[in-house]
């Protein structure tokens, strides 16, 4: 039988079936730890699991989607379900109210995060500037558990990115997990399983999520009215991350094409908008990319990956590979011209260097130095490959 889900879930069907089977057999644990990379569906799974635990007309491992409980779940306002994530500290913080003292803009941002979940359960649960789950969240939770009554079903506490709990908050959660209230389930998520304390691990069933398979991403993209070239780039750029897929769906790739082509024109020393390019332009590009890495790291990586994809396509053309293998099929003429002009270009060497730059950018390495090495290497190799 087809399993209804309140929130979109791409892939991860084995995990969903396993969890719903637990519900059907009455084998519900008091604590789960969903561990996996960003965008793999941990929160979506948690919300669906909460939905099936509380559905009033559940049949054969499937929630109905139409009962009062399911409607409340869809609107992210079910009284049995509490979602905790990192928030900023208000100017006048409260002992047991994490939202106390927030400015109107901060509270509006918090509300918007919850509203986004209604239509996109892969959206980010991150307030700007928030780095830790405040202890006031856990104090409020304890008070709610003590005084509030649950409706039909189970109380479900979802804690997003448990690695953001401070020591005091970790210890407080541990005490609740040791003696949880009746019919209460805790679902913690993490992207960094290695740093979750053993005391928490021992009290939770660990459920490991893998990045979403490429074929599942492609199936999802095939339901969208976008060009094939955009599908190719999105599936490659997202790296199994559905959050990133949804962000990239709104991307104007025609602008990205112009930027990538201008990057290679700059590297070749060609004109851009009829203006000659110099080494000063390369230096400015290094500074621009370095600044982007600080303000929007994901976008910085996207730019490097788009450069990488373009060069891989040129390598395919250079070795007389099939155009069916290209990502930038719509730019094939420009890529062919590049490959024909720079016949001695060391593709493998520069591709390795770009991949190395992407890898080391995530470590404690001086990014301007990384980019300088990459860009000046590309420019030198182009000069020597004519």
C-alpha positions as CSV (number, residue, x, y, z in Angstrom):
1,X,0.0,0.0,0.0
2,X,1.2,3.5,-0.8
3,X,2.4,5.3,2.4
4,X,1.0,8.8,2.8
5,X,3.4,11.4,4.1
6,X,2.4,14.8,5.4
7,X,5.8,16.3,4.5
8,X,7.8,15.7,1.3
9,X,10.4,13.0,1.8
10,X,12.9,12.2,-1.0
11,X,14.4,8.8,-0.8
12,X,15.0,7.3,2.7
13,X,12.1,4.9,2.2
14,X,13.8,2.1,4.1
15,X,14.2,4.3,7.2
16,X,10.6,5.5,6.9
17,X,9.3,1.9,6.6
18,X,11.4,0.8,9.5
19,X,10.1,3.6,11.8
20,X,6.4,3.0,10.8
21,X,6.9,-0.7,11.4
22,X,8.1,0.2,14.9
23,X,4.9,2.1,15.4
24,X,2.7,-0.7,14.1
25,X,4.3,-3.2,16.4
26,X,4.3,-1.0,19.4
27,X,8.1,-0.9,19.6
28,X,8.5,2.8,20.0
29,X,11.7,4.0,21.7
30,X,11.8,7.0,23.9
31,X,14.9,8.4,22.1
32,X,16.1,8.5,18.5
33,X,19.1,10.2,17.1
34,X,18.8,10.9,13.3
35,X,22.4,11.3,12.1
36,X,23.4,12.3,8.6
37,X,24.5,15.1,6.3
38,X,22.7,18.4,5.7
39,X,19.6,18.1,3.4
40,X,19.3,14.3,3.8
41,X,15.8,14.6,5.2
42,X,16.2,14.2,9.0
43,X,13.7,16.9,10.0
44,X,11.3,15.8,7.3
45,X,11.5,12.3,8.6
46,X,11.0,13.5,12.2
47,X,7.9,15.5,11.3
48,X,6.4,12.6,9.4
49,X,7.2,10.2,12.3
50,X,5.5,12.6,14.7
51,X,2.6,12.7,12.2
52,X,2.1,9.0,12.1
53,X,2.5,8.7,15.9
54,X,-0.4,11.1,16.3
55,X,-2.7,10.3,13.3
56,X,-6.2,9.5,14.4
57,X,-7.0,7.2,11.5
58,X,-3.6,5.4,10.9
59,X,-3.9,2.3,8.7
60,X,-1.3,-0.1,7.5
61,X,1.7,2.0,8.4
62,X,0.2,5.1,6.8
63,X,-1.2,8.3,8.2
64,X,-4.5,9.6,6.8
65,X,-3.5,13.2,6.2
66,X,-7.0,14.5,6.7
67,X,-7.8,14.1,10.5
68,X,-7.5,17.0,12.9
69,X,-4.2,15.7,14.1
70,X,-2.7,15.5,10.6
71,X,-4.1,19.0,9.7
72,X,-2.4,20.4,12.8
73,X,0.9,18.7,11.8
74,X,0.7,20.2,8.3
75,X,0.4,23.7,9.9
76,X,3.3,23.0,12.3
77,X,1.1,23.8,15.3
78,X,0.3,20.4,16.8
79,X,0.2,20.7,20.6
80,X,1.9,17.3,21.0
81,X,4.9,18.3,18.9
82,X,7.6,20.7,20.0
83,X,10.5,21.7,17.7
84,X,13.6,23.1,19.2
85,X,16.5,24.7,17.3
86,X,19.2,27.3,17.8
87,X,17.9,30.8,18.3
88,X,19.5,34.1,19.2
89,X,19.5,35.4,22.8
90,X,17.1,38.3,23.4
91,X,18.4,41.5,24.9
92,X,16.4,40.8,28.0
93,X,16.6,36.9,28.2
94,X,14.1,34.9,30.3
95,X,15.1,32.0,32.5
96,X,12.7,29.6,30.7
97,X,11.5,31.4,27.6
98,X,13.9,31.3,24.6
99,X,11.9,33.9,22.7
100,X,11.7,36.5,25.4
101,X,13.5,39.7,24.6
102,X,13.7,39.1,20.9
103,X,13.3,42.1,18.7
104,X,10.3,42.3,16.4
105,X,12.5,41.4,13.4
106,X,14.1,38.5,15.2
107,X,10.7,37.1,16.2
108,X,9.4,37.6,12.7
109,X,12.5,35.6,11.4
110,X,11.7,32.8,13.9
111,X,8.1,32.7,12.7
112,X,9.2,32.7,9.1
113,X,11.4,29.6,9.7
114,X,8.4,27.7,11.0
115,X,6.2,28.9,8.2
116,X,8.7,27.8,5.6
117,X,8.5,24.2,7.0
118,X,4.9,24.0,6.0
119,X,5.8,24.0,2.3
120,X,9.4,22.9,2.4
121,X,10.4,20.5,5.1
122,X,14.1,20.7,3.9
123,X,14.3,24.4,4.6
124,X,16.9,25.7,7.0
125,X,16.2,25.9,10.8
126,X,18.7,28.6,11.4
127,X,18.3,32.1,12.7
128,X,20.9,34.5,11.6
129,X,23.6,34.8,14.2
130,X,22.3,31.8,16.3
131,X,25.1,29.3,17.2
132,X,23.7,27.4,20.2
133,X,20.5,25.9,21.5
134,X,19.8,28.1,24.6
135,X,19.4,26.4,28.0
136,X,16.1,28.4,28.3
137,X,14.7,26.1,25.5
138,X,15.3,23.0,27.8
139,X,14.0,24.8,30.9
140,X,10.8,25.6,29.0
141,X,10.6,22.0,27.8
142,X,10.8,20.7,31.3
143,X,8.0,23.0,32.4
144,X,5.8,22.0,29.5
145,X,6.4,18.3,30.2
146,X,5.5,18.8,33.8
147,X,2.3,20.9,33.4
148,X,0.9,20.3,29.9
149,X,-1.4,17.4,28.9
150,X,-1.1,15.7,25.6
151,X,-4.0,15.1,23.2
152,X,-4.5,11.8,21.5
153,X,-1.2,10.1,20.5
154,X,2.3,10.8,21.6
155,X,4.3,13.9,22.7
156,X,7.2,14.3,20.3
157,X,10.2,16.5,21.1
158,X,12.3,17.3,18.0
159,X,15.7,18.8,18.7
160,X,17.5,20.0,15.5
161,X,21.3,19.7,15.4
162,X,21.8,18.4,18.9
163,X,25.6,19.2,18.6
164,X,24.5,22.8,19.2
165,X,23.4,22.1,22.7
166,X,25.6,23.6,25.3
167,X,27.0,21.5,28.1
168,X,24.3,22.6,30.6
169,X,21.6,21.9,28.0
170,X,23.1,18.5,27.2
171,X,23.1,17.5,30.8
172,X,19.6,18.7,31.2
173,X,18.3,16.7,28.2
174,X,20.2,13.7,29.5
175,X,18.2,13.8,32.8
176,X,14.9,13.8,30.9
177,X,16.1,10.9,28.6
178,X,17.0,8.9,31.7
179,X,13.4,9.2,33.0
180,X,11.2,10.3,30.2
181,X,7.5,11.0,30.7
182,X,5.0,8.5,29.6
183,X,4.2,8.4,25.8
184,X,6.9,10.9,25.0
185,X,9.4,10.4,22.2
186,X,12.6,12.5,21.7
187,X,14.1,12.9,18.2
188,X,17.5,14.5,18.1
189,X,19.2,15.2,14.8
190,X,22.9,15.7,14.1
191,X,25.3,16.3,11.3
192,X,28.2,15.6,13.6
193,X,27.6,12.2,15.2
194,X,31.2,12.0,16.4
195,X,30.8,14.8,18.9
196,X,27.6,13.7,20.4
197,X,28.4,12.5,24.0
198,X,28.3,8.8,24.7
199,X,25.8,9.3,27.5
200,X,23.3,10.6,24.9
201,X,24.1,7.9,22.3
202,X,23.5,5.2,24.9
203,X,19.9,6.5,25.5
204,X,18.9,6.8,21.8
205,X,18.5,4.6,18.9
206,X,20.8,5.9,16.3
207,X,19.3,6.1,12.8
208,X,21.9,6.9,10.1
209,X,20.9,8.9,7.0
210,X,22.9,8.9,3.8
211,X,23.0,11.7,1.3
212,X,20.1,11.4,-1.1
213,X,20.9,9.2,-4.1
214,X,21.5,10.9,-7.5
215,X,18.7,9.0,-9.1
216,X,16.2,10.2,-6.4
217,X,17.3,13.8,-7.0
218,X,16.9,13.4,-10.7
219,X,13.4,11.9,-10.3
220,X,12.5,15.0,-8.2
221,X,14.0,17.4,-10.7
222,X,12.1,15.7,-13.6
223,X,8.9,16.9,-12.0
224,X,10.0,20.5,-12.3
225,X,9.6,22.7,-15.3
226,X,13.2,23.6,-15.9
227,X,15.7,23.1,-18.7
228,X,17.7,19.9,-18.8
229,X,21.0,21.8,-18.5
230,X,19.7,23.3,-15.2
231,X,18.8,19.8,-14.0
232,X,22.3,18.5,-14.8
233,X,23.9,21.3,-12.9
234,X,21.6,21.2,-9.9
235,X,22.0,17.5,-9.4
236,X,25.8,17.8,-9.6
237,X,26.0,20.9,-7.4
238,X,23.6,19.7,-4.6
239,X,25.7,16.6,-3.8
240,X,22.7,14.7,-2.4
241,X,21.5,17.7,-0.4
242,X,17.8,18.4,-0.9
243,X,18.0,21.7,0.9
244,X,20.5,22.9,-1.7
245,X,18.4,21.5,-4.5
246,X,15.5,23.7,-3.5
247,X,17.7,26.7,-3.2
248,X,19.2,26.1,-6.6
249,X,15.8,25.7,-8.3
250,X,15.3,29.5,-8.1
251,X,18.8,30.2,-9.5
252,X,19.0,32.1,-12.8
253,X,21.7,29.9,-14.5
254,X,21.9,32.2,-17.5
255,X,23.6,34.8,-15.2
256,X,25.8,32.0,-13.9
257,X,26.8,31.1,-17.5
258,X,27.9,34.7,-18.1
259,X,29.9,34.8,-14.9
260,X,31.7,31.5,-15.7
261,X,32.5,32.6,-19.2
262,X,33.8,35.9,-17.9
263,X,36.0,34.0,-15.5
264,X,37.6,32.1,-18.3
265,X,37.9,35.3,-20.4
266,X,39.7,36.8,-17.5
267,X,42.0,33.8,-17.1
268,X,42.8,33.9,-20.9
269,X,43.5,37.6,-20.8
270,X,40.6,38.4,-23.2
271,X,38.3,41.4,-23.1
272,X,35.2,41.5,-21.0
273,X,32.5,43.9,-22.2
274,X,35.1,45.3,-24.7
275,X,37.5,46.1,-21.8
276,X,41.0,44.6,-21.6
277,X,41.7,42.5,-18.6
278,X,44.9,42.6,-16.5
279,X,46.5,40.9,-13.5
280,X,44.9,43.6,-11.4
281,X,41.5,42.1,-12.4
282,X,42.7,38.6,-11.3
283,X,43.7,40.1,-7.9
284,X,40.3,41.7,-7.6
285,X,38.6,38.4,-8.4
286,X,40.7,36.7,-5.6
287,X,39.5,39.4,-3.2
288,X,35.9,39.1,-4.3
289,X,35.9,35.3,-3.9
290,X,37.6,35.5,-0.6
291,X,35.0,38.0,0.7
292,X,32.2,35.7,-0.6
293,X,33.7,32.7,1.3
294,X,33.2,34.7,4.5
295,X,29.7,36.0,3.8
296,X,28.2,33.0,1.9
297,X,30.4,30.0,2.0
298,X,28.0,27.7,0.1
299,X,27.7,30.2,-2.7
300,X,31.5,30.5,-2.8
301,X,31.7,26.7,-3.2
302,X,29.0,26.8,-5.9
303,X,31.1,29.2,-8.0
304,X,34.2,26.9,-7.8
305,X,32.1,23.9,-8.7
306,X,30.6,25.7,-11.7
307,X,34.2,26.5,-12.9
308,X,35.1,22.9,-12.3
309,X,32.1,21.5,-14.3
310,X,33.0,23.8,-17.2
311,X,36.6,22.5,-17.3
312,X,35.5,18.9,-17.0
313,X,33.3,19.5,-20.1
314,X,36.2,20.9,-22.0
315,X,38.3,17.9,-21.1
316,X,35.6,15.6,-22.4
317,X,35.5,17.6,-25.7
318,X,39.3,17.6,-25.9
319,X,39.5,13.7,-25.8
320,X,36.6,13.4,-28.3
321,X,34.2,12.3,-25.7
322,X,30.4,12.2,-26.2
323,X,28.5,15.4,-25.8
324,X,25.9,13.4,-23.9
325,X,28.3,13.4,-21.0
326,X,28.4,17.2,-20.8
327,X,26.8,19.2,-18.1
328,X,26.9,22.5,-20.0
329,X,25.5,21.2,-23.2
330,X,24.1,24.6,-24.2
331,X,27.7,26.0,-24.1
332,X,29.2,23.3,-26.3
333,X,30.3,25.7,-29.1
334,X,32.3,27.9,-26.7
335,X,33.7,24.8,-25.0
336,X,34.8,23.3,-28.3
337,X,36.5,26.6,-29.2
338,X,38.4,26.6,-25.9
339,X,39.5,23.0,-26.3
340,X,40.6,23.6,-29.9
341,X,42.6,26.6,-29.0
342,X,44.3,25.3,-25.9
343,X,45.3,21.8,-27.1
344,X,48.1,21.4,-24.5
345,X,46.1,22.5,-21.5
346,X,46.8,20.1,-18.5
347,X,43.1,19.4,-17.6
348,X,43.8,16.8,-15.0
349,X,46.3,18.9,-13.2
350,X,44.0,22.0,-12.9
351,X,40.9,19.9,-12.1
352,X,42.9,18.3,-9.2
353,X,43.9,21.8,-8.1
354,X,40.3,23.1,-8.2
355,X,39.2,20.1,-6.1
356,X,42.0,20.6,-3.7
357,X,41.0,24.3,-3.3
358,X,37.4,23.2,-2.6
359,X,38.6,20.7,0.0
360,X,41.1,22.9,1.8
361,X,38.6,25.9,1.8
362,X,36.7,24.1,4.5
363,X,39.8,23.8,6.7
364,X,41.7,26.4,8.6
365,X,43.6,27.6,5.5
366,X,44.0,31.1,4.3
367,X,41.6,31.3,1.4
368,X,43.2,34.2,-0.5
369,X,46.4,32.2,-0.7
370,X,44.5,29.1,-2.0
371,X,42.7,31.2,-4.6
372,X,45.9,32.9,-5.7
373,X,47.6,29.6,-6.2
374,X,44.6,28.4,-8.3
375,X,43.9,31.4,-10.4
376,X,47.5,32.3,-11.2
377,X,48.2,28.6,-12.0
378,X,45.2,28.5,-14.5
379,X,46.4,31.7,-16.1
380,X,50.0,30.5,-16.5
381,X,48.9,27.2,-17.9
382,X,46.6,28.9,-20.5
383,X,49.5,31.1,-21.6
384,X,51.7,28.0,-22.0
385,X,49.0,25.9,-23.8
386,X,48.4,28.0,-26.9
